[in-house]
Amino acid sequence: MAGHELVGLDSAELRPEDSLVARDGPAGLRWYRCLRCDSWLPLSPPAHAARKHPPDRSEIELPLRGRALRDKVVLRLIAVDRAFHFVLLAALAVVIFFFAANSDRLRQPVFKALADLQSGLGSTSRAHHRGIIYDLHHLFSINSGTLTKIGFVVAAYAVLEGAEAVGLWYQKRWAEYLTFIATTLLLPLEVYELSHRVSVLKIITLIINIAVVVYLLYAKRLFGLRGGSRAEHEERQRDSGWEALERATPGFDVPMPSEVQPA
Protein backbone atom coordinates (compact mmCIF):
# COMPACT_ATOMS: atom_id res chain seq x y z
CA MET A 1 0.00 0.00 0.00
CA ALA A 2 3.05 2.27 0.25
CA GLY A 3 4.08 1.94 -3.39
CA HIS A 4 7.13 0.28 -4.88
CA GLU A 5 10.30 -0.21 -2.84
CA LEU A 6 13.18 0.33 -5.28
CA VAL A 7 16.92 0.39 -4.61
CA GLY A 8 19.59 2.20 -6.63
CA LEU A 9 17.46 4.94 -8.17
CA ASP A 10 20.15 7.49 -7.28
CA SER A 11 23.17 5.36 -8.26
CA ALA A 12 25.47 6.06 -11.22
CA GLU A 13 26.71 2.50 -11.76
CA LEU A 14 25.60 -1.04 -11.03
CA ARG A 15 27.94 -3.78 -9.82
CA PRO A 16 27.48 -7.52 -10.48
CA GLU A 17 26.35 -8.01 -6.86
CA ASP A 18 23.60 -5.45 -7.44
CA SER A 19 21.84 -7.67 -9.99
CA LEU A 20 19.52 -8.93 -7.25
CA VAL A 21 17.87 -5.50 -7.02
CA ALA A 22 18.78 -3.64 -10.23
CA ARG A 23 20.12 -4.43 -13.71
CA ASP A 24 21.13 -2.51 -16.78
CA GLY A 25 18.88 -3.28 -19.72
CA PRO A 26 18.58 -2.48 -23.43
CA ALA A 27 17.65 0.88 -24.93
CA GLY A 28 19.41 2.77 -22.16
CA LEU A 29 16.96 1.55 -19.53
CA ARG A 30 17.66 0.22 -16.09
CA TRP A 31 15.50 -2.46 -14.49
CA TYR A 32 14.70 -2.00 -10.80
CA ARG A 33 13.22 -4.71 -8.63
CA CYS A 34 10.48 -3.85 -6.17
CA LEU A 35 11.43 -5.43 -2.86
CA ARG A 36 7.78 -5.43 -1.79
CA CYS A 37 5.85 -6.93 -4.75
CA ASP A 38 8.79 -8.52 -6.65
CA SER A 39 8.03 -6.84 -9.99
CA TRP A 40 10.76 -5.40 -12.27
CA LEU A 41 10.24 -1.83 -13.49
CA PRO A 42 12.08 -0.28 -16.48
CA LEU A 43 13.22 3.28 -15.74
CA SER A 44 15.85 5.65 -17.05
CA PRO A 45 19.09 5.90 -15.05
CA PRO A 46 19.41 9.06 -12.92
CA ALA A 47 20.62 12.14 -14.79
CA HIS A 48 22.47 13.34 -11.69
CA ALA A 49 23.45 10.44 -9.44
CA ALA A 50 23.84 11.04 -5.72
CA ARG A 51 26.05 7.99 -5.16
CA LYS A 52 28.29 5.74 -7.24
CA HIS A 53 26.75 2.37 -6.36
CA PRO A 54 23.52 1.13 -4.75
CA PRO A 55 23.68 0.47 -1.00
CA ASP A 56 24.97 -2.87 0.26
CA ARG A 57 22.59 -5.46 1.68
CA SER A 58 23.48 -4.47 5.24
CA GLU A 59 22.24 -0.94 4.51
CA ILE A 60 18.88 -2.02 3.06
CA GLU A 61 15.83 -2.63 5.26
CA LEU A 62 13.68 -5.19 3.48
CA PRO A 63 9.90 -4.66 3.63
CA LEU A 64 7.79 -7.47 5.06
CA ARG A 65 6.39 -10.06 2.67
CA GLY A 66 4.50 -13.34 2.88
CA ARG A 67 3.60 -14.68 6.32
CA ALA A 68 5.46 -11.90 8.09
CA LEU A 69 3.29 -9.31 6.37
CA ARG A 70 0.15 -11.31 7.12
CA ASP A 71 1.08 -11.52 10.80
CA LYS A 72 1.66 -7.78 10.96
CA VAL A 73 -1.77 -7.08 9.48
CA VAL A 74 -3.55 -9.52 11.83
CA LEU A 75 -1.73 -8.24 14.92
CA ARG A 76 -2.63 -4.66 14.06
CA LEU A 77 -6.29 -5.62 13.62
CA ILE A 78 -6.21 -7.14 17.11
CA ALA A 79 -4.45 -3.99 18.35
CA VAL A 80 -7.27 -1.83 16.94
CA ASP A 81 -9.82 -4.02 18.74
CA ARG A 82 -7.88 -3.65 22.01
CA ALA A 83 -7.55 0.12 21.51
CA PHE A 84 -11.34 0.33 21.10
CA HIS A 85 -11.76 -1.56 24.38
CA PHE A 86 -9.28 0.79 26.05
CA VAL A 87 -11.26 3.88 25.02
CA LEU A 88 -14.58 2.43 26.25
CA LEU A 89 -13.17 1.17 29.55
CA ALA A 90 -11.28 4.39 30.24
CA ALA A 91 -14.44 6.43 29.63
CA LEU A 92 -16.43 4.09 31.88
CA ALA A 93 -13.81 4.39 34.63
CA VAL A 94 -14.00 8.20 34.46
CA VAL A 95 -17.81 8.08 34.76
CA ILE A 96 -17.64 5.69 37.74
CA PHE A 97 -15.07 7.84 39.57
CA PHE A 98 -17.10 10.97 38.90
CA PHE A 99 -20.31 9.39 40.17
CA ALA A 100 -18.55 7.92 43.23
CA ALA A 101 -17.23 11.37 44.16
CA ASN A 102 -20.67 12.96 43.75
CA SER A 103 -22.97 10.04 44.55
CA ASP A 104 -25.12 11.84 47.13
CA ARG A 105 -25.87 14.65 44.73
CA LEU A 106 -26.31 12.56 41.57
CA ARG A 107 -28.02 9.35 42.73
CA GLN A 108 -31.61 10.65 42.76
CA PRO A 109 -31.42 12.48 39.39
CA VAL A 110 -29.86 9.39 37.82
CA PHE A 111 -32.53 7.07 39.21
CA LYS A 112 -35.26 9.43 37.98
CA ALA A 113 -33.69 9.57 34.50
CA LEU A 114 -33.45 5.76 34.37
CA ALA A 115 -37.08 5.40 35.46
CA ASP A 116 -38.22 7.89 32.81
CA LEU A 117 -36.14 6.09 30.19
CA GLN A 118 -37.61 2.75 31.17
CA SER A 119 -41.14 4.13 30.98
CA GLY A 120 -40.44 5.72 27.61
CA LEU A 121 -39.22 2.40 26.26
CA GLY A 122 -42.43 0.75 27.40
CA SER A 123 -40.71 -1.83 29.60
CA THR A 124 -42.93 -4.31 31.39
CA SER A 125 -42.64 -5.22 35.07
CA ARG A 126 -41.13 -8.53 34.02
CA ALA A 127 -38.32 -6.70 32.30
CA HIS A 128 -37.53 -4.54 35.31
CA HIS A 129 -35.01 -7.07 36.59
CA ARG A 130 -33.00 -7.47 33.42
CA GLY A 131 -31.44 -5.42 30.67
CA ILE A 132 -29.06 -2.49 30.63
CA ILE A 133 -31.46 -0.19 32.53
CA TYR A 134 -31.55 -2.63 35.43
CA ASP A 135 -27.75 -3.07 35.33
CA LEU A 136 -27.20 0.69 35.45
CA HIS A 137 -29.70 1.07 38.29
CA HIS A 138 -27.91 -1.65 40.23
CA LEU A 139 -24.48 -0.12 39.54
CA PHE A 140 -25.50 3.34 40.75
CA SER A 141 -27.10 1.81 43.87
CA ILE A 142 -23.70 0.68 45.14
CA ASN A 143 -22.15 2.79 47.88
CA SER A 144 -19.40 5.21 46.88
CA GLY A 145 -16.56 3.21 48.50
CA THR A 146 -17.38 0.04 46.60
CA LEU A 147 -18.00 2.07 43.45
CA THR A 148 -14.52 3.58 43.73
CA LYS A 149 -13.01 0.08 43.97
CA ILE A 150 -14.93 -0.95 40.87
CA GLY A 151 -13.59 2.15 39.13
CA PHE A 152 -10.00 1.12 39.93
CA VAL A 153 -10.64 -2.38 38.56
CA VAL A 154 -12.10 -0.97 35.34
CA ALA A 155 -9.21 1.51 35.04
CA ALA A 156 -6.66 -1.29 35.54
CA TYR A 157 -8.38 -3.34 32.85
CA ALA A 158 -8.29 -0.31 30.54
CA VAL A 159 -4.54 0.05 31.12
CA LEU A 160 -4.11 -3.66 30.33
CA GLU A 161 -6.03 -3.30 27.07
CA GLY A 162 -4.01 -0.19 26.18
CA ALA A 163 -0.73 -2.02 26.80
CA GLU A 164 -1.89 -4.88 24.58
CA ALA A 165 -2.85 -2.44 21.81
CA VAL A 166 0.50 -0.63 21.81
CA GLY A 167 2.56 -3.82 22.05
CA LEU A 168 0.65 -5.64 19.31
CA TRP A 169 0.80 -2.60 17.01
CA TYR A 170 4.60 -2.73 17.21
CA GLN A 171 4.65 -6.55 17.06
CA LYS A 172 6.25 -7.10 20.46
CA ARG A 173 6.52 -10.69 21.63
CA TRP A 174 5.61 -9.81 25.23
CA ALA A 175 2.35 -8.27 23.98
CA GLU A 176 1.40 -11.53 22.26
CA TYR A 177 1.85 -13.43 25.53
CA LEU A 178 0.02 -10.73 27.51
CA THR A 179 -2.92 -10.74 25.09
CA PHE A 180 -3.10 -14.52 25.06
CA ILE A 181 -3.10 -14.83 28.86
CA ALA A 182 -5.54 -11.96 29.46
CA THR A 183 -7.96 -13.15 26.78
CA THR A 184 -7.80 -16.80 27.89
CA LEU A 185 -8.55 -15.89 31.51
CA LEU A 186 -11.68 -14.00 30.43
CA LEU A 187 -13.12 -16.80 28.27
CA PRO A 188 -14.73 -18.70 31.20
CA LEU A 189 -16.41 -15.47 32.35
CA GLU A 190 -17.78 -14.85 28.86
CA VAL A 191 -19.15 -18.41 28.69
CA TYR A 192 -20.71 -17.94 32.14
CA GLU A 193 -22.37 -14.70 30.98
CA LEU A 194 -23.76 -16.45 27.90
CA SER A 195 -25.20 -19.22 30.06
CA HIS A 196 -27.28 -16.62 31.91
CA ARG A 197 -28.19 -14.23 29.11
CA VAL A 198 -27.57 -14.75 25.39
CA SER A 199 -27.03 -11.78 23.10
CA VAL A 200 -25.58 -11.34 19.63
CA LEU A 201 -22.86 -9.01 20.93
CA LYS A 202 -21.73 -11.53 23.55
CA ILE A 203 -21.59 -14.33 20.97
CA ILE A 204 -19.57 -12.19 18.54
CA THR A 205 -17.19 -11.15 21.34
CA LEU A 206 -16.66 -14.77 22.38
CA ILE A 207 -15.98 -15.88 18.80
CA ILE A 208 -13.47 -13.04 18.26
CA ASN A 209 -11.63 -13.80 21.51
CA ILE A 210 -11.45 -17.54 20.75
CA ALA A 211 -10.08 -16.73 17.29
CA VAL A 212 -7.46 -14.42 18.85
CA VAL A 213 -6.38 -17.11 21.32
CA VAL A 214 -6.11 -19.81 18.64
CA TYR A 215 -4.24 -17.50 16.26
CA LEU A 216 -1.71 -16.37 18.87
CA LEU A 217 -1.12 -19.89 20.13
CA TYR A 218 -0.83 -21.60 16.73
CA ALA A 219 0.32 -18.99 14.21
CA LYS A 220 2.61 -17.08 16.58
CA ARG A 221 3.96 -20.30 18.16
CA LEU A 222 3.61 -19.21 21.79
CA PHE A 223 5.03 -21.34 24.61
CA GLY A 224 7.33 -23.18 22.19
CA LEU A 225 4.47 -24.58 20.10
CA ARG A 226 5.54 -25.61 16.56
CA GLY A 227 9.14 -24.67 17.24
CA GLY A 228 8.48 -21.44 19.13
CA SER A 229 9.99 -18.04 18.34
CA ARG A 230 13.07 -19.58 16.70
CA ALA A 231 10.94 -21.37 14.10
CA GLU A 232 8.94 -18.18 13.52
CA HIS A 233 12.15 -16.19 12.96
CA GLU A 234 13.41 -18.78 10.46
CA GLU A 235 10.05 -18.68 8.65
CA ARG A 236 10.26 -14.88 8.44
CA GLN A 237 13.73 -15.14 6.93
CA ARG A 238 12.52 -17.62 4.33
CA ASP A 239 9.60 -15.38 3.34
CA SER A 240 11.06 -11.89 3.72
CA GLY A 241 14.84 -12.18 3.85
CA TRP A 242 17.47 -12.06 1.16
CA GLU A 243 17.23 -15.82 0.68
CA ALA A 244 13.60 -15.42 -0.45
CA LEU A 245 14.67 -12.81 -3.00
CA GLU A 246 17.49 -15.02 -4.26
CA ARG A 247 15.15 -17.98 -4.75
CA ALA A 248 12.82 -15.82 -6.87
CA THR A 249 15.61 -14.16 -8.90
CA PRO A 250 16.36 -15.17 -12.51
CA GLY A 251 19.89 -16.45 -13.12
CA PHE A 252 22.55 -13.85 -13.72
CA ASP A 253 22.93 -15.05 -17.31
CA VAL A 254 19.23 -14.60 -18.08
CA PRO A 255 18.70 -11.35 -20.02
CA MET A 256 15.91 -9.02 -19.08
CA PRO A 257 13.05 -8.65 -21.61
CA SER A 258 14.04 -6.38 -24.48
CA GLU A 259 10.63 -5.88 -26.01
CA VAL A 260 9.35 -3.62 -23.24
CA GLN A 261 9.72 0.06 -24.07
CA PRO A 262 9.21 2.98 -21.68
CA ALA A 263 5.76 4.56 -21.71
C-alpha contacts under 8 A as a table, 3 or more apart, distances in Angstrom:
res1	aa1	res2	aa2	distance
4	H	34	C	5.47
4	H	35	L	7.43
4	H	36	R	6.53
4	H	37	C	7.32
5	E	33	R	7.90
5	E	34	C	4.94
5	E	35	L	5.34
5	E	36	R	5.90
5	E	63	P	7.86
6	L	9	L	6.93
6	L	21	V	7.68
6	L	32	Y	6.18
6	L	33	R	6.05
6	L	34	C	5.05
6	L	35	L	6.48
7	V	21	V	6.43
7	V	22	A	7.16
7	V	32	Y	7.00
7	V	33	R	7.48
7	V	34	C	7.86
7	V	54	P	6.65
7	V	55	P	7.67
8	G	11	S	5.05
8	G	21	V	7.90
8	G	22	A	6.91
8	G	32	Y	7.68
8	G	53	H	7.17
8	G	54	P	4.49
8	G	55	P	7.18
9	L	32	Y	7.92
9	L	45	P	7.13
9	L	46	P	6.58
9	L	54	P	7.94
10	D	46	P	5.90
10	D	48	H	7.68
10	D	49	A	4.93
10	D	50	A	5.35
10	D	51	R	6.29
10	D	54	P	7.64
11	S	14	L	7.38
11	S	45	P	7.95
11	S	46	P	7.04
11	S	49	A	5.22
11	S	50	A	6.26
11	S	51	R	4.98
11	S	52	K	5.23
11	S	53	H	5.03
11	S	54	P	5.51
12	A	45	P	7.44
12	A	46	P	6.97
12	A	48	H	7.88
12	A	49	A	5.13
12	A	50	A	7.60
12	A	51	R	6.39
12	A	52	K	4.90
12	A	53	H	6.24
13	E	52	K	5.78
13	E	53	H	5.40
13	E	54	P	7.82
14	L	18	D	6.03
14	L	19	S	7.70
14	L	22	A	7.35
14	L	23	R	6.98
14	L	24	D	7.42
14	L	53	H	5.90
14	L	54	P	6.96
15	R	18	D	5.22
15	R	19	S	7.23
15	R	53	H	7.16
16	P	19	S	5.66
17	E	20	L	6.90
18	D	21	V	5.74
18	D	22	A	5.86
18	D	23	R	7.24
18	D	54	P	7.10
19	S	22	A	5.08
19	S	23	R	5.22
19	S	252	F	7.25
20	L	23	R	7.89
20	L	33	R	7.71
20	L	245	L	7.53
20	L	246	E	7.08
20	L	249	T	6.74
21	V	32	Y	6.05
21	V	33	R	4.99
21	V	34	C	7.63
21	V	35	L	7.66
22	A	30	R	7.10
22	A	31	W	5.50
22	A	32	Y	4.43
22	A	33	R	5.88
23	R	30	R	5.78
23	R	31	W	5.08
23	R	32	Y	6.61
24	D	28	G	7.73
24	D	29	L	6.44
24	D	30	R	4.47
24	D	31	W	6.08
25	G	28	G	6.54
25	G	29	L	5.20
25	G	30	R	5.19
25	G	31	W	6.28
25	G	256	M	6.50
25	G	258	S	7.47
26	P	29	L	5.84
26	P	30	R	7.88
26	P	258	S	6.08
28	G	44	S	6.86
28	G	45	P	7.77
29	L	42	P	6.04
29	L	43	L	5.60
29	L	44	S	4.92
29	L	45	P	6.59
30	R	42	P	5.62
30	R	43	L	5.41
30	R	44	S	5.80
30	R	45	P	5.94
31	W	40	W	6.00
31	W	41	L	5.40
31	W	42	P	4.52
31	W	43	L	6.30
32	Y	40	W	5.40
32	Y	41	L	5.21
32	Y	42	P	6.49
32	Y	43	L	7.38
33	R	38	D	6.17
33	R	39	S	5.77
33	R	40	W	4.44
33	R	41	L	6.39
34	C	37	C	5.73
34	C	38	D	4.99
34	C	39	S	5.43
34	C	40	W	6.30
34	C	41	L	7.60
35	L	38	D	5.55
35	L	62	L	6.73
35	L	63	P	6.72
36	R	62	L	7.92
36	R	63	P	5.88
36	R	64	L	7.15
36	R	65	R	6.58
42	P	261	Q	7.96
42	P	262	P	6.78
43	L	262	P	7.18
46	P	49	A	5.51
49	A	52	K	7.09
51	R	54	P	7.33
55	P	58	S	7.96
55	P	59	E	5.86
55	P	60	I	6.76
56	D	59	E	5.41
56	D	60	I	6.75
57	R	60	I	5.24
58	S	61	E	7.87
62	L	240	S	7.20
62	L	241	G	7.10
63	P	240	S	7.33
64	L	68	A	5.85
64	L	69	L	5.04
64	L	240	S	5.66
65	R	68	A	5.80
65	R	69	L	4.89
65	R	70	R	7.77
65	R	239	D	6.24
65	R	240	S	5.12
66	G	69	L	5.47
66	G	70	R	6.41
66	G	239	D	5.51
66	G	240	S	6.77
67	R	70	R	4.89
67	R	71	D	6.03
67	R	235	E	7.95
67	R	236	R	7.00
67	R	239	D	6.74
68	A	71	D	5.17
68	A	72	K	6.30
68	A	236	R	5.66
68	A	239	D	7.20
68	A	240	S	7.10
69	L	72	K	5.10
69	L	73	V	6.34
70	R	73	V	5.21
70	R	74	V	6.25
71	D	74	V	5.15
71	D	75	L	5.97
72	K	75	L	5.23
72	K	76	R	6.14
72	K	171	Q	6.90
73	V	76	R	5.25
73	V	77	L	6.29
74	V	77	L	5.09
74	V	78	I	6.37
75	L	78	I	5.11
75	L	79	A	6.10
75	L	168	L	5.63
75	L	169	W	6.52
75	L	171	Q	6.93
76	R	79	A	4.71
76	R	80	V	6.15
76	R	168	L	6.27
76	R	169	W	4.97
77	L	80	V	5.14
77	L	81	D	6.43
78	I	81	D	5.04
78	I	82	R	6.25
78	I	165	A	7.45
78	I	168	L	7.36
78	I	212	V	7.59
79	A	82	R	5.03
79	A	83	A	6.04
79	A	164	E	6.80
79	A	165	A	4.12
79	A	166	V	6.91
79	A	167	G	7.93
79	A	168	L	5.45
79	A	169	W	5.60
80	V	83	A	4.97
80	V	84	F	6.21
80	V	165	A	6.61
81	D	84	F	5.19
81	D	85	H	6.45
81	D	165	A	7.78
82	R	85	H	5.01
82	R	86	F	6.16
82	R	161	E	5.40
82	R	162	G	6.66
82	R	164	E	6.63
82	R	165	A	5.18
83	A	86	F	4.90
83	A	87	V	6.35
83	A	161	E	6.70
83	A	162	G	5.87
83	A	165	A	5.36
84	F	87	V	5.29
84	F	88	L	6.43
85	H	88	L	5.23
85	H	89	L	6.01
85	H	158	A	7.18
85	H	161	E	6.57
86	F	89	L	5.25
86	F	90	A	5.88
86	F	158	A	4.73
86	F	159	V	6.98
86	F	161	E	5.32
86	F	162	G	5.37
87	V	90	A	5.24
87	V	91	A	6.14
87	V	158	A	7.54
88	L	91	A	5.23
88	L	92	L	6.16
89	L	92	L	4.96
89	L	93	A	6.05
89	L	154	V	6.27
89	L	155	A	6.78
89	L	157	Y	7.36
89	L	158	A	5.20
90	A	93	A	5.07
90	A	94	V	6.31
90	A	154	V	7.45
90	A	155	A	5.97
90	A	158	A	5.58
91	A	94	V	5.17
91	A	95	V	6.36
92	L	95	V	5.11
92	L	96	I	6.18
92	L	154	V	7.50
93	A	96	I	5.10
93	A	97	F	6.15
93	A	151	G	5.03
93	A	152	F	7.30
93	A	154	V	5.67
93	A	155	A	5.45
94	V	97	F	5.22
94	V	98	F	6.08
94	V	151	G	7.65
95	V	98	F	5.10
95	V	99	F	6.11
96	I	99	F	5.18
96	I	100	A	6.00
96	I	147	L	6.77
96	I	148	T	7.08
96	I	150	I	7.82
96	I	151	G	5.55
97	F	100	A	5.06
97	F	101	A	6.18
97	F	147	L	7.55
97	F	148	T	5.98
97	F	151	G	5.89
98	F	101	A	5.27
98	F	102	N	6.34
99	F	102	N	5.06
99	F	103	S	5.17
99	F	106	L	6.93
99	F	140	F	8.00
99	F	144	S	7.96
100	A	103	S	5.07
100	A	143	N	7.80
100	A	144	S	4.63
100	A	145	G	7.34
100	A	147	L	5.89
100	A	148	T	5.95
101	A	144	S	7.08
102	N	105	R	5.56
102	N	106	L	6.06
103	S	106	L	5.14
103	S	107	R	5.41
103	S	144	S	6.44
104	D	107	R	5.83
104	D	108	Q	7.91
105	R	108	Q	7.26
105	R	109	P	8.00
106	L	109	P	5.55
106	L	110	V	6.06
107	R	110	V	5.24
107	R	111	F	6.16
107	R	140	F	6.82
107	R	141	S	7.69
108	Q	111	F	5.13
108	Q	112	K	6.15
109	P	112	K	5.11
109	P	113	A	6.13
110	V	113	A	5.07
110	V	114	L	6.16
111	F	114	L	5.10
111	F	115	A	6.12
111	F	137	H	6.70
112	K	115	A	5.08
112	K	116	D	6.15
113	A	116	D	5.12
113	A	117	L	6.06
114	L	117	L	4.99
114	L	118	Q	6.06
114	L	133	I	6.54
114	L	137	H	7.17
115	A	118	Q	5.07
115	A	119	S	6.18
116	D	119	S	5.10
116	D	120	G	6.05
117	L	120	G	5.02
117	L	121	L	6.21
118	Q	121	L	5.18
118	Q	122	G	6.44
118	Q	123	S	5.75
118	Q	133	I	6.96
119	S	122	G	5.10
119	S	123	S	6.14
120	G	123	S	7.81
123	S	127	A	6.06
123	S	128	H	7.08
124	T	127	A	5.27
124	T	128	H	6.67
125	S	128	H	5.15
125	S	129	H	7.99
126	R	129	H	6.79
127	A	130	R	5.49
127	A	131	G	7.18
128	H	131	G	7.71
128	H	133	I	7.97
128	H	134	Y	6.28
129	H	134	Y	5.74
130	R	133	I	7.49
130	R	134	Y	5.44
130	R	135	D	7.11
131	G	134	Y	5.52
131	G	135	D	6.40
132	I	135	D	4.91
132	I	136	L	6.07
133	I	136	L	5.24
133	I	137	H	6.15
134	Y	137	H	5.03
134	Y	138	H	6.11
135	D	138	H	5.11
135	D	139	L	6.09
136	L	139	L	4.97
136	L	140	F	6.16
137	H	140	F	5.37
137	H	141	S	6.20
138	H	141	S	5.08
138	H	142	I	6.87
139	L	142	I	5.71
139	L	147	L	7.88
140	F	143	N	7.90
142	I	146	T	6.52
142	I	147	L	6.11
143	N	146	T	5.65
143	N	147	L	6.11
144	S	147	L	4.86
144	S	148	T	6.04
145	G	148	T	5.21
145	G	149	K	6.56
146	T	149	K	5.11
146	T	150	I	6.31
147	L	150	I	5.02
147	L	151	G	6.17
148	T	151	G	4.90
148	T	152	F	6.39
149	K	152	F	5.14
149	K	153	V	6.39
150	I	153	V	5.08
150	I	154	V	6.21
151	G	154	V	5.12
151	G	155	A	6.03
152	F	155	A	4.97
152	F	156	A	6.03
153	V	156	A	5.12
153	V	157	Y	6.22
154	V	157	Y	5.07
154	V	158	A	6.16
155	A	158	A	4.94
155	A	159	V	6.27
156	A	159	V	5.08
156	A	160	L	6.26
157	Y	160	L	4.97
157	Y	161	E	6.24
158	A	161	E	5.11
158	A	162	G	6.12
159	V	162	G	4.98
159	V	163	A	6.12
160	L	163	A	5.16
160	L	164	E	6.29
161	E	164	E	5.08
161	E	165	A	6.20
162	G	165	A	5.04
162	G	166	V	6.29
163	A	166	V	5.32
163	A	167	G	6.05
163	A	175	A	7.51
164	E	167	G	5.23
164	E	168	L	5.90
164	E	175	A	5.46
164	E	176	E	7.77
164	E	178	L	6.82
164	E	179	T	5.97
165	A	168	L	5.36
165	A	169	W	6.04
166	V	169	W	5.20
166	V	170	Y	6.51
167	G	170	Y	5.36
167	G	171	Q	6.06
167	G	172	K	5.18
167	G	173	R	7.94
167	G	174	W	7.43
167	G	175	A	4.85
167	G	176	E	7.80
168	L	171	Q	4.68
168	L	172	K	5.90
168	L	175	A	5.62
168	L	176	E	6.63
169	W	172	K	7.86
171	Q	175	A	7.49
171	Q	176	E	7.89
172	K	175	A	5.38
172	K	176	E	6.81
173	R	176	E	5.22
173	R	177	Y	6.67
174	W	177	Y	5.23
174	W	178	L	6.10
175	A	178	L	4.89
175	A	179	T	5.92
176	E	179	T	5.22
176	E	180	F	6.09
176	E	216	L	6.68
177	Y	180	F	5.09
177	Y	181	I	6.13
177	Y	222	L	7.11
178	L	181	I	5.33
178	L	182	A	6.03
179	T	182	A	5.25
179	T	183	T	5.84
180	F	183	T	5.34
180	F	184	T	5.94
180	F	212	V	7.59
180	F	213	V	5.61
180	F	216	L	6.60
180	F	217	L	7.55
181	I	184	T	5.19
181	I	185	L	6.16
182	A	185	L	5.35
182	A	186	L	6.54
183	T	186	L	5.28
183	T	187	L	6.49
183	T	209	N	6.46
183	T	213	V	6.92
184	T	187	L	5.34
184	T	188	P	7.91
184	T	213	V	6.73
185	L	188	P	6.79
185	L	189	L	7.91
186	L	189	L	5.31
186	L	190	E	6.36
187	L	190	E	5.08
187	L	191	V	6.25
187	L	206	L	7.16
187	L	209	N	7.55
187	L	210	I	7.73
188	P	191	V	5.09
188	P	192	Y	6.11
189	L	192	Y	4.97
189	L	193	E	6.17
190	E	193	E	5.06
190	E	194	L	6.26
190	E	202	K	7.41
190	E	206	L	6.57
191	V	194	L	5.07
191	V	195	S	6.25
191	V	206	L	7.70
192	Y	195	S	5.11
192	Y	196	H	6.70
193	E	196	H	5.35
193	E	197	R	6.13
193	E	198	V	7.64
194	L	197	R	5.10
194	L	198	V	4.88
194	L	199	S	7.46
194	L	202	K	6.88
194	L	203	I	7.57
195	S	198	V	6.89
198	V	202	K	6.92
198	V	203	I	7.45
199	S	202	K	5.33
199	S	203	I	6.37
200	V	203	I	5.16
200	V	204	I	6.18
201	L	204	I	5.17
201	L	205	T	6.08
202	K	205	T	5.06
202	K	206	L	6.13
203	I	206	L	5.15
203	I	207	I	6.21
204	I	207	I	5.15
204	I	208	I	6.16
205	T	208	I	5.18
205	T	209	N	6.16
206	L	209	N	5.20
206	L	210	I	6.12
207	I	210	I	5.20
207	I	211	A	6.15
208	I	211	A	5.11
208	I	212	V	6.20
209	N	212	V	4.98
209	N	213	V	6.21
210	I	213	V	5.12
210	I	214	V	6.18
211	A	214	V	5.20
211	A	215	Y	5.98
212	V	215	Y	5.15
212	V	216	L	6.07
213	V	216	L	5.32
213	V	217	L	6.07
214	V	217	L	5.21
214	V	218	Y	5.89
214	V	219	A	7.86
215	Y	218	Y	5.35
215	Y	219	A	5.22
215	Y	220	K	6.87
216	L	219	A	5.73
216	L	220	K	4.94
216	L	221	R	6.94
216	L	222	L	6.70
217	L	220	K	5.87
217	L	221	R	5.46
217	L	222	L	5.05
217	L	223	F	7.74
217	L	225	L	7.29
218	Y	221	R	5.17
218	Y	222	L	7.14
218	Y	225	L	6.96
218	Y	226	R	7.53
220	K	228	G	7.74
220	K	229	S	7.65
220	K	232	E	7.12
221	R	224	G	5.99
221	R	225	L	4.73
221	R	226	R	5.76
221	R	227	G	6.84
221	R	228	G	4.76
221	R	229	S	6.44
221	R	232	E	7.13
222	L	225	L	5.69
222	L	228	G	5.98
222	L	229	S	7.35
223	F	228	G	6.47
224	G	227	G	5.48
224	G	228	G	3.71
224	G	229	S	6.95
225	L	228	G	5.18
226	R	231	A	7.29
227	G	230	R	6.45
227	G	231	A	4.90
227	G	232	E	7.48
228	G	231	A	5.60
228	G	232	E	6.50
229	S	232	E	4.93
229	S	233	H	6.09
230	R	233	H	5.13
230	R	234	E	6.30
231	A	234	E	5.11
231	A	235	E	6.14
232	E	235	E	5.02
232	E	236	R	6.20
233	H	236	R	5.06
233	H	237	Q	6.32
234	E	237	Q	5.07
234	E	238	R	6.30
235	E	238	R	5.08
235	E	239	D	6.27
236	R	239	D	5.17
236	R	240	S	5.64
236	R	241	G	7.02
237	Q	240	S	5.29
237	Q	241	G	4.42
237	Q	242	W	7.54
237	Q	243	E	7.20
237	Q	244	A	7.38
238	R	241	G	5.93
238	R	243	E	6.23
238	R	244	A	5.37
239	D	244	A	5.50
240	S	243	E	7.92
240	S	244	A	6.02
240	S	245	L	7.69
241	G	244	A	5.51
241	G	245	L	6.88
242	W	245	L	5.07
242	W	246	E	6.17
243	E	246	E	5.01
243	E	247	R	6.20
244	A	247	R	5.25
244	A	248	A	6.49
245	L	248	A	5.24
245	L	249	T	6.12
246	E	249	T	5.08
250	P	254	V	6.29
251	G	254	V	5.34
252	F	255	P	7.80
257	P	260	V	6.45
258	S	261	Q	7.77
